[in-house]
Amino acid sequence: MTIGLLSSESTEIRKCFQLLKQLQEEIKALQIPNVEMNELSMGMSGDLEIVIEEGATIVRVGTAVFGERVYPDSYYWNEASNV
């Protein structure tokens, strides 16, 4: 499983997924006993089209289904807290 590079450049993001696909093919070619490389989990909602083009069989699409999550800063870091 991999997520892509945090970038606005789709060509750079695509390289991450191409590398994982290449690794999958190399491992398949080794024919290691009891090792199957049938699934390729890559990307998330924002990369959907790219990862499908690059061979993903599993994609995390939570944001596409449920929308953006909104967390106030205090959810992670409560500056008002005296702890």
Biopython code that builds the backbone (N, CA, C, O; Angstrom):
import numpy as np
from Bio.PDB.StructureBuilder import StructureBuilder

atoms = [
    (1, "MET", "N", (0.863, -1.179, 0.000)),
    (1, "MET", "CA", (0.000, 0.000, 0.000)),
    (1, "MET", "C", (0.892, 1.219, 0.000)),
    (1, "MET", "O", (1.877, 1.285, 0.735)),
    (2, "THR", "N", (0.543, 2.175, -0.824)),
    (2, "THR", "CA", (1.270, 3.435, -0.814)),
    (2, "THR", "C", (0.315, 4.575, -1.112)),
    (2, "THR", "O", (-0.705, 4.408, -1.781)),
    (3, "ILE", "N", (0.675, 5.725, -0.600)),
    (3, "ILE", "CA", (0.003, 6.944, -1.008)),
    (3, "ILE", "C", (1.010, 7.727, -1.824)),
    (3, "ILE", "O", (2.217, 7.527, -1.688)),
    (4, "GLY", "N", (0.529, 8.604, -2.657)),
    (4, "GLY", "CA", (1.414, 9.338, -3.539)),
    (4, "GLY", "C", (2.080, 10.524, -2.861)),
    (4, "GLY", "O", (1.726, 10.926, -1.753)),
    (5, "LEU", "N", (3.031, 11.052, -3.556)),
    (5, "LEU", "CA", (3.735, 12.248, -3.136)),
    (5, "LEU", "C", (2.741, 13.395, -2.957)),
    (5, "LEU", "O", (1.835, 13.558, -3.774)),
    (6, "LEU", "N", (2.901, 14.182, -1.909)),
    (6, "LEU", "CA", (2.045, 15.341, -1.688)),
    (6, "LEU", "C", (2.539, 16.456, -2.604)),
    (6, "LEU", "O", (3.457, 17.200, -2.259)),
    (7, "SER", "N", (1.918, 16.559, -3.768)),
    (7, "SER", "CA", (2.354, 17.506, -4.794)),
    (7, "SER", "C", (1.174, 17.836, -5.693)),
    (7, "SER", "O", (0.213, 17.072, -5.790)),
    (8, "SER", "N", (1.260, 18.973, -6.342)),
    (8, "SER", "CA", (0.237, 19.327, -7.325)),
    (8, "SER", "C", (0.641, 18.867, -8.728)),
    (8, "SER", "O", (-0.126, 19.022, -9.678)),
    (9, "GLU", "N", (1.832, 18.308, -8.856)),
    (9, "GLU", "CA", (2.346, 17.841, -10.149)),
    (9, "GLU", "C", (1.969, 16.377, -10.365)),
    (9, "GLU", "O", (2.562, 15.485, -9.758)),
    (10, "SER", "N", (0.999, 16.134, -11.218)),
    (10, "SER", "CA", (0.521, 14.764, -11.425)),
    (10, "SER", "C", (1.612, 13.844, -11.976)),
    (10, "SER", "O", (1.597, 12.645, -11.698)),
    (11, "THR", "N", (2.548, 14.377, -12.744)),
    (11, "THR", "CA", (3.624, 13.521, -13.263)),
    (11, "THR", "C", (4.518, 13.019, -12.138)),
    (11, "THR", "O", (5.002, 11.888, -12.192)),
    (12, "GLU", "N", (4.743, 13.838, -11.126)),
    (12, "GLU", "CA", (5.554, 13.425, -9.983)),
    (12, "GLU", "C", (4.798, 12.426, -9.116)),
    (12, "GLU", "O", (5.380, 11.466, -8.611)),
    (13, "ILE", "N", (3.512, 12.657, -8.948)),
    (13, "ILE", "CA", (2.677, 11.739, -8.176)),
    (13, "ILE", "C", (2.634, 10.377, -8.869)),
    (13, "ILE", "O", (2.747, 9.336, -8.222)),
    (14, "ARG", "N", (2.471, 10.398, -10.163)),
    (14, "ARG", "CA", (2.377, 9.163, -10.955)),
    (14, "ARG", "C", (3.629, 8.300, -10.786)),
    (14, "ARG", "O", (3.533, 7.073, -10.757)),
    (15, "LYS", "N", (4.792, 8.923, -10.675)),
    (15, "LYS", "CA", (6.044, 8.173, -10.524)),
    (15, "LYS", "C", (6.017, 7.266, -9.300)),
    (15, "LYS", "O", (6.555, 6.160, -9.344)),
    (16, "CYS", "N", (5.403, 7.711, -8.212)),
    (16, "CYS", "CA", (5.294, 6.894, -6.992)),
    (16, "CYS", "C", (4.537, 5.606, -7.281)),
    (16, "CYS", "O", (4.944, 4.526, -6.853)),
    (17, "PHE", "N", (3.460, 5.726, -7.995)),
    (17, "PHE", "CA", (2.614, 4.573, -8.281)),
    (17, "PHE", "C", (3.256, 3.672, -9.334)),
    (17, "PHE", "O", (3.102, 2.452, -9.279)),
    (18, "GLN", "N", (3.962, 4.250, -10.276)),
    (18, "GLN", "CA", (4.674, 3.447, -11.263)),
    (18, "GLN", "C", (5.761, 2.615, -10.597)),
    (18, "GLN", "O", (5.996, 1.468, -10.978)),
    (19, "LEU", "N", (6.420, 3.194, -9.605)),
    (19, "LEU", "CA", (7.457, 2.458, -8.882)),
    (19, "LEU", "C", (6.870, 1.269, -8.135)),
    (19, "LEU", "O", (7.444, 0.180, -8.163)),
    (20, "LEU", "N", (5.753, 1.457, -7.478)),
    (20, "LEU", "CA", (5.136, 0.337, -6.760)),
    (20, "LEU", "C", (4.688, -0.752, -7.731)),
    (20, "LEU", "O", (4.842, -1.938, -7.440)),
    (21, "LYS", "N", (4.142, -0.370, -8.864)),
    (21, "LYS", "CA", (3.735, -1.352, -9.872)),
    (21, "LYS", "C", (4.950, -2.125, -10.370)),
    (21, "LYS", "O", (4.878, -3.338, -10.564)),
    (22, "GLN", "N", (6.051, -1.439, -10.574)),
    (22, "GLN", "CA", (7.284, -2.082, -11.022)),
    (22, "GLN", "C", (7.771, -3.088, -9.976)),
    (22, "GLN", "O", (8.180, -4.197, -10.321)),
    (23, "LEU", "N", (7.726, -2.701, -8.705)),
    (23, "LEU", "CA", (8.124, -3.615, -7.633)),
    (23, "LEU", "C", (7.226, -4.850, -7.596)),
    (23, "LEU", "O", (7.701, -5.967, -7.393)),
    (24, "GLN", "N", (5.930, -4.640, -7.792)),
    (24, "GLN", "CA", (5.000, -5.765, -7.824)),
    (24, "GLN", "C", (5.393, -6.742, -8.925)),
    (24, "GLN", "O", (5.438, -7.951, -8.697)),
    (25, "GLU", "N", (5.676, -6.227, -10.108)),
    (25, "GLU", "CA", (6.033, -7.086, -11.241)),
    (25, "GLU", "C", (7.354, -7.818, -10.992)),
    (25, "GLU", "O", (7.487, -8.991, -11.342)),
    (26, "GLU", "N", (8.327, -7.133, -10.391)),
    (26, "GLU", "CA", (9.613, -7.764, -10.093)),
    (26, "GLU", "C", (9.451, -8.897, -9.093)),
    (26, "GLU", "O", (10.059, -9.956, -9.252)),
    (27, "ILE", "N", (8.638, -8.687, -8.068)),
    (27, "ILE", "CA", (8.412, -9.728, -7.071)),
    (27, "ILE", "C", (7.651, -10.902, -7.687)),
    (27, "ILE", "O", (7.955, -12.059, -7.396)),
    (28, "LYS", "N", (6.672, -10.613, -8.528)),
    (28, "LYS", "CA", (5.947, -11.689, -9.215)),
    (28, "LYS", "C", (6.909, -12.548, -10.038)),
    (28, "LYS", "O", (6.812, -13.775, -10.046)),
    (29, "ALA", "N", (7.835, -11.884, -10.726)),
    (29, "ALA", "CA", (8.778, -12.588, -11.593)),
    (29, "ALA", "C", (9.700, -13.522, -10.806)),
    (29, "ALA", "O", (10.198, -14.502, -11.361)),
    (30, "LEU", "N", (9.932, -13.238, -9.544)),
    (30, "LEU", "CA", (10.791, -14.090, -8.718)),
    (30, "LEU", "C", (10.124, -15.417, -8.366)),
    (30, "LEU", "O", (10.802, -16.367, -7.973)),
    (31, "GLN", "N", (8.817, -15.486, -8.502)),
    (31, "GLN", "CA", (8.043, -16.700, -8.206)),
    (31, "GLN", "C", (8.418, -17.293, -6.849)),
    (31, "GLN", "O", (8.759, -18.472, -6.744)),
    (32, "ILE", "N", (8.351, -16.474, -5.836)),
    (32, "ILE", "CA", (8.667, -16.900, -4.471)),
    (32, "ILE", "C", (7.534, -17.800, -3.973)),
    (32, "ILE", "O", (6.363, -17.433, -4.078)),
    (33, "PRO", "N", (7.869, -18.964, -3.437)),
    (33, "PRO", "CA", (6.831, -19.860, -2.944)),
    (33, "PRO", "C", (5.954, -19.185, -1.879)),
    (33, "PRO", "O", (6.449, -18.488, -0.993)),
    (34, "ASN", "N", (4.659, -19.408, -1.990)),
    (34, "ASN", "CA", (3.667, -18.880, -1.047)),
    (34, "ASN", "C", (3.559, -17.364, -1.039)),
    (34, "ASN", "O", (2.989, -16.801, -0.104)),
    (35, "VAL", "N", (4.082, -16.694, -2.038)),
    (35, "VAL", "CA", (3.969, -15.232, -2.132)),
    (35, "VAL", "C", (3.165, -14.903, -3.380)),
    (35, "VAL", "O", (3.561, -15.234, -4.498)),
    (36, "GLU", "N", (2.040, -14.251, -3.172)),
    (36, "GLU", "CA", (1.220, -13.801, -4.294)),
    (36, "GLU", "C", (1.195, -12.280, -4.293)),
    (36, "GLU", "O", (1.118, -11.656, -3.235)),
    (37, "MET", "N", (1.257, -11.703, -5.442)),
    (37, "MET", "CA", (1.239, -10.250, -5.569)),
    (37, "MET", "C", (0.053, -9.847, -6.447)),
    (37, "MET", "O", (0.221, -9.172, -7.462)),
    (38, "ASN", "N", (-1.154, -10.274, -6.040)),
    (38, "ASN", "CA", (-2.349, -10.040, -6.840)),
    (38, "ASN", "C", (-2.978, -8.676, -6.611)),
    (38, "ASN", "O", (-3.629, -8.132, -7.503)),
    (39, "GLU", "N", (-2.789, -8.127, -5.433)),
    (39, "GLU", "CA", (-3.415, -6.850, -5.100)),
    (39, "GLU", "C", (-2.370, -5.747, -5.091)),
    (39, "GLU", "O", (-1.209, -5.962, -4.742)),
    (40, "LEU", "N", (-2.813, -4.563, -5.482)),
    (40, "LEU", "CA", (-1.941, -3.401, -5.476)),
    (40, "LEU", "C", (-2.750, -2.229, -4.942)),
    (40, "LEU", "O", (-3.565, -1.638, -5.652)),
    (41, "SER", "N", (-2.510, -1.905, -3.676)),
    (41, "SER", "CA", (-3.257, -0.855, -3.000)),
    (41, "SER", "C", (-2.486, 0.449, -3.114)),
    (41, "SER", "O", (-1.410, 0.609, -2.538)),
    (42, "MET", "N", (-3.056, 1.374, -3.866)),
    (42, "MET", "CA", (-2.357, 2.636, -4.111)),
    (42, "MET", "C", (-3.338, 3.800, -4.062)),
    (42, "MET", "O", (-4.477, 3.694, -4.518)),
    (43, "GLY", "N", (-2.874, 4.916, -3.500)),
    (43, "GLY", "CA", (-3.588, 6.167, -3.606)),
    (43, "GLY", "C", (-4.817, 6.314, -2.750)),
    (43, "GLY", "O", (-5.216, 5.426, -1.996)),
    (44, "MET", "N", (-5.404, 7.505, -2.909)),
    (44, "MET", "CA", (-6.613, 7.863, -2.192)),
    (44, "MET", "C", (-7.520, 8.635, -3.146)),
    (44, "MET", "O", (-7.249, 8.693, -4.346)),
    (45, "SER", "N", (-8.566, 9.211, -2.638)),
    (45, "SER", "CA", (-9.582, 9.853, -3.478)),
    (45, "SER", "C", (-8.989, 10.832, -4.494)),
    (45, "SER", "O", (-9.406, 10.843, -5.652)),
    (46, "GLY", "N", (-8.039, 11.640, -4.082)),
    (46, "GLY", "CA", (-7.470, 12.650, -4.968)),
    (46, "GLY", "C", (-6.644, 12.087, -6.106)),
    (46, "GLY", "O", (-6.397, 12.775, -7.096)),
    (47, "ASP", "N", (-6.215, 10.842, -5.974)),
    (47, "ASP", "CA", (-5.372, 10.191, -6.983)),
    (47, "ASP", "C", (-6.137, 9.162, -7.806)),
    (47, "ASP", "O", (-5.538, 8.446, -8.609)),
    (48, "LEU", "N", (-7.417, 9.081, -7.624)),
    (48, "LEU", "CA", (-8.217, 7.981, -8.153)),
    (48, "LEU", "C", (-7.917, 7.645, -9.613)),
    (48, "LEU", "O", (-7.632, 6.492, -9.936)),
    (49, "GLU", "N", (-7.977, 8.618, -10.474)),
    (49, "GLU", "CA", (-7.786, 8.349, -11.908)),
    (49, "GLU", "C", (-6.372, 7.850, -12.191)),
    (49, "GLU", "O", (-6.185, 6.903, -12.955)),
    (50, "ILE", "N", (-5.380, 8.488, -11.573)),
    (50, "ILE", "CA", (-3.986, 8.111, -11.815)),
    (50, "ILE", "C", (-3.728, 6.685, -11.364)),
    (50, "ILE", "O", (-3.138, 5.903, -12.109)),
    (51, "VAL", "N", (-4.160, 6.327, -10.151)),
    (51, "VAL", "CA", (-3.846, 4.996, -9.641)),
    (51, "VAL", "C", (-4.548, 3.896, -10.418)),
    (51, "VAL", "O", (-4.000, 2.805, -10.577)),
    (52, "ILE", "N", (-5.734, 4.161, -10.897)),
    (52, "ILE", "CA", (-6.405, 3.163, -11.728)),
    (52, "ILE", "C", (-5.621, 2.962, -13.020)),
    (52, "ILE", "O", (-5.421, 1.832, -13.464)),
    (53, "GLU", "N", (-5.183, 4.053, -13.612)),
    (53, "GLU", "CA", (-4.368, 3.952, -14.831)),
    (53, "GLU", "C", (-3.070, 3.196, -14.582)),
    (53, "GLU", "O", (-2.559, 2.528, -15.480)),
    (54, "GLU", "N", (-2.533, 3.297, -13.369)),
    (54, "GLU", "CA", (-1.258, 2.650, -13.053)),
    (54, "GLU", "C", (-1.409, 1.249, -12.477)),
    (54, "GLU", "O", (-0.415, 0.630, -12.097)),
    (55, "GLY", "N", (-2.639, 0.737, -12.405)),
    (55, "GLY", "CA", (-2.838, -0.662, -12.057)),
    (55, "GLY", "C", (-3.325, -0.965, -10.654)),
    (55, "GLY", "O", (-3.262, -2.118, -10.229)),
    (56, "ALA", "N", (-3.805, 0.017, -9.923)),
    (56, "ALA", "CA", (-4.303, -0.241, -8.579)),
    (56, "ALA", "C", (-5.500, -1.190, -8.608)),
    (56, "ALA", "O", (-6.367, -1.097, -9.477)),
    (57, "THR", "N", (-5.526, -2.095, -7.645)),
    (57, "THR", "CA", (-6.690, -2.957, -7.481)),
    (57, "THR", "C", (-7.485, -2.547, -6.247)),
    (57, "THR", "O", (-8.636, -2.953, -6.085)),
    (58, "ILE", "N", (-6.874, -1.743, -5.376)),
    (58, "ILE", "CA", (-7.525, -1.226, -4.177)),
    (58, "ILE", "C", (-7.175, 0.253, -4.054)),
    (58, "ILE", "O", (-6.009, 0.630, -4.171)),
    (59, "VAL", "N", (-8.183, 1.088, -3.819)),
    (59, "VAL", "CA", (-7.978, 2.527, -3.651)),
    (59, "VAL", "C", (-8.785, 2.990, -2.443)),
    (59, "VAL", "O", (-9.951, 2.623, -2.299)),
    (60, "ARG", "N", (-8.176, 3.788, -1.580)),
    (60, "ARG", "CA", (-8.904, 4.367, -0.446)),
    (60, "ARG", "C", (-9.682, 5.580, -0.954)),
    (60, "ARG", "O", (-9.089, 6.533, -1.461)),
    (61, "VAL", "N", (-10.982, 5.545, -0.821)),
    (61, "VAL", "CA", (-11.809, 6.618, -1.374)),
    (61, "VAL", "C", (-12.735, 7.255, -0.332)),
    (61, "VAL", "O", (-13.823, 7.712, -0.680)),
    (62, "GLY", "N", (-12.329, 7.290, 0.909)),
    (62, "GLY", "CA", (-13.173, 7.836, 1.970)),
    (62, "GLY", "C", (-13.632, 9.257, 1.717)),
    (62, "GLY", "O", (-14.815, 9.557, 1.879)),
    (63, "THR", "N", (-12.728, 10.139, 1.323)),
    (63, "THR", "CA", (-13.096, 11.529, 1.082)),
    (63, "THR", "C", (-14.076, 11.645, -0.075)),
    (63, "THR", "O", (-15.001, 12.456, -0.022)),
    (64, "ALA", "N", (-13.890, 10.853, -1.111)),
    (64, "ALA", "CA", (-14.802, 10.901, -2.253)),
    (64, "ALA", "C", (-16.205, 10.459, -1.865)),
    (64, "ALA", "O", (-17.189, 10.937, -2.429)),
    (65, "VAL", "N", (-16.294, 9.554, -0.911)),
    (65, "VAL", "CA", (-17.592, 9.035, -0.491)),
    (65, "VAL", "C", (-18.213, 9.905, 0.603)),
    (65, "VAL", "O", (-19.389, 10.262, 0.530)),
    (66, "PHE", "N", (-17.412, 10.242, 1.616)),
    (66, "PHE", "CA", (-17.941, 10.916, 2.803)),
    (66, "PHE", "C", (-17.670, 12.415, 2.857)),
    (66, "PHE", "O", (-18.230, 13.111, 3.703)),
    (67, "GLY", "N", (-16.820, 12.919, 1.968)),
    (67, "GLY", "CA", (-16.475, 14.340, 1.980)),
    (67, "GLY", "C", (-15.305, 14.634, 2.902)),
    (67, "GLY", "O", (-14.832, 13.770, 3.640)),
    (68, "GLU", "N", (-14.856, 15.869, 2.839)),
    (68, "GLU", "CA", (-13.734, 16.310, 3.669)),
    (68, "GLU", "C", (-14.114, 16.268, 5.134)),
    (68, "GLU", "O", (-15.247, 16.578, 5.503)),
    (69, "ARG", "N", (-13.165, 15.882, 5.963)),
    (69, "ARG", "CA", (-13.362, 15.945, 7.408)),
    (69, "ARG", "C", (-12.879, 17.298, 7.899)),
    (69, "ARG", "O", (-11.823, 17.778, 7.487)),
    (70, "VAL", "N", (-13.637, 17.893, 8.757)),
    (70, "VAL", "CA", (-13.258, 19.186, 9.304)),
    (70, "VAL", "C", (-12.930, 18.991, 10.775)),
    (70, "VAL", "O", (-13.781, 18.590, 11.569)),
    (71, "TYR", "N", (-11.699, 19.278, 11.122)),
    (71, "TYR", "CA", (-11.266, 19.201, 12.506)),
    (71, "TYR", "C", (-10.808, 20.578, 12.951)),
    (71, "TYR", "O", (-9.910, 21.149, 12.333)),
    (72, "PRO", "N", (-11.389, 21.121, 13.989)),
    (72, "PRO", "CA", (-10.871, 22.381, 14.513)),
    (72, "PRO", "C", (-9.477, 22.137, 15.085)),
    (72, "PRO", "O", (-9.169, 21.030, 15.526)),
    (73, "ASP", "N", (-8.643, 23.159, 15.078)),
    (73, "ASP", "CA", (-7.287, 23.002, 15.607)),
    (73, "ASP", "C", (-7.291, 22.438, 17.012)),
    (73, "ASP", "O", (-6.394, 21.682, 17.384)),
    (74, "SER", "N", (-8.293, 22.799, 17.792)),
    (74, "SER", "CA", (-8.334, 22.339, 19.173)),
    (74, "SER", "C", (-8.560, 20.827, 19.277)),
    (74, "SER", "O", (-8.341, 20.242, 20.338)),
    (75, "TYR", "N", (-8.993, 20.195, 18.193)),
    (75, "TYR", "CA", (-9.180, 18.747, 18.212)),
    (75, "TYR", "C", (-7.843, 18.056, 18.461)),
    (75, "TYR", "O", (-7.764, 17.084, 19.212)),
    (76, "TYR", "N", (-6.792, 18.572, 17.820)),
    (76, "TYR", "CA", (-5.469, 17.987, 17.969)),
    (76, "TYR", "C", (-4.614, 18.726, 18.988)),
    (76, "TYR", "O", (-3.801, 18.123, 19.690)),
    (77, "TRP", "N", (-4.806, 20.031, 19.059)),
    (77, "TRP", "CA", (-3.963, 20.839, 19.917)),
    (77, "TRP", "C", (-4.819, 21.907, 20.568)),
    (77, "TRP", "O", (-5.165, 22.909, 19.942)),
    (78, "ASN", "N", (-5.151, 21.692, 21.805)),
    (78, "ASN", "CA", (-6.026, 22.623, 22.505)),
    (78, "ASN", "C", (-5.171, 23.679, 23.192)),
    (78, "ASN", "O", (-4.685, 23.470, 24.304)),
    (79, "GLU", "N", (-4.993, 24.814, 22.523)),
    (79, "GLU", "CA", (-4.149, 25.882, 23.060)),
    (79, "GLU", "C", (-4.754, 26.515, 24.299)),
    (79, "GLU", "O", (-4.037, 27.135, 25.084)),
    (80, "ALA", "N", (-6.061, 26.372, 24.491)),
    (80, "ALA", "CA", (-6.715, 26.949, 25.652)),
    (80, "ALA", "C", (-6.494, 26.077, 26.888)),
    (80, "ALA", "O", (-6.749, 26.514, 28.010)),
    (81, "SER", "N", (-6.028, 24.862, 26.688)),
    (81, "SER", "CA", (-5.836, 23.932, 27.800)),
    (81, "SER", "C", (-4.639, 24.331, 28.644)),
    (81, "SER", "O", (-3.640, 24.817, 28.115)),
    (82, "ASN", "N", (-4.728, 24.137, 29.914)),
    (82, "ASN", "CA", (-3.612, 24.417, 30.831)),
    (82, "ASN", "C", (-2.876, 23.141, 31.194)),
    (82, "ASN", "O", (-2.197, 23.093, 32.219)),
    (83, "VAL", "N", (-2.996, 22.121, 30.383)),
    (83, "VAL", "CA", (-2.365, 20.838, 30.677)),
    (83, "VAL", "C", (-0.900, 20.894, 30.357)),
    (83, "VAL", "O", (-0.191, 19.904, 30.538)),
]
sb = StructureBuilder()
sb.init_structure("model")
sb.init_model(0)
sb.init_chain("A")
sb.init_seg("    ")
for serial, (resi, resn, name, xyz) in enumerate(atoms, 1):
    if name == "N":
        sb.init_residue(resn, " ", resi, " ")
    sb.init_atom(name, np.array(xyz, "f"), 0.0, 1.0, " ", f" {name:<3s}", serial, name[0])
structure = sb.get_structure()
